[in-house]
Every structure is written in structure tokens, then in C-alpha cells.
Amino acid sequence: MPKPLAFIIEDDPQLNEIMSITLQADFELETCVDGDTAMERLKNVVPRIIILDLNLPGTSGRDILTCIRSDERLAKTRVILTTADNRQAETLHNDADIVLLKPVSPKQLRELALRVISMP
């Protein structure tokens, strides 16, 4: 059975790599480090889950989230938002499946990613 696709959108190269290593056993992975590239890729891929940083160069994570939620192709895609900004997290918790405040523990990220993809 093929692994579900996880799309990691995180501009910090170290964090992007840590998230990738954390999820590689359970998911096919695609990563990018800026919002504009992410928007282009989302025209062609339908990930099962997206790990989305809010503060990105180019298109913001907030705008990407709005795009995901308005695209029928991505209706079943689960979104885990990551941010260091507690206030931003509060304003978007209804639009994301899960909001994680940075720093994110790899163990927590893996557990939540596996849990959220099993949601109906």
C-alpha cells in the first residue's frame, strides 16, 4: 500500500529537514521553503497532509491555508499549522486541523500527523 503524501512547507532549512526525517517512515514527502513555490505545487499535487509554517517568504501561510480550504481538490487534505506566534495561532485554529506552537517536538509531530490523517 502506498504511503500518504505529506507536504512540508517550512522556510527554516533545519526545521524542514527535522520534519522530513520525522515523517519519512510513514509518508511520501515533498518539501518546499517558500510560499510561492508551495502555491505552484498545490496546483498539481493533492497531499494527504500539509505541515504549514505561517511565516513564509512569498505567499504567507495564512494565504496558503485560505487557498487550501477553498480548493475542492484539497477538501480531504489535513493541515497542521506551525508558528511561534501564539496570537496568530489563536486566530487560525478553526481553519487548521491542528495548530502547533514552535518549537515542535518531532515525536509530537509524528503522533499528531498519524492521528490527523485517520480523521474522517
C-alpha positions, 0 to 999 in steps of 0.5 A: 500500500502506498504511503500518504503524501505529506507536504512540508512547507517550512522556510527554516532549512533545519526545521524542514529537514527535522520534519522530513526525517520525522515523517519519512517512515510513514509518508511520501514527502515533498518539501518546499521553503517558500510560499510561492513555490508551495502555491505552484505545487498545490496546483498539481499535487493533492497531499494527504497532509500539509505541515504549514509554517505561517511565516513564509517568504512569498505567499504567507501561510495564512494565504496558503491555508485560505487557498487550501480550504477553498480548493475542492481538490484539497477538501480531504487534505489535513493541515497542521499549522506551525508558528511561534506566534501564539496570537496568530495561532489563536486566530487560525485554529478553526481553519487548521486541523491542528495548530502547533506552537514552535518549537515542535517536538518531532515525536509530537509531530509524528503522533499528531500527523498519524492521528490527523490523517485517520480523521474522517 
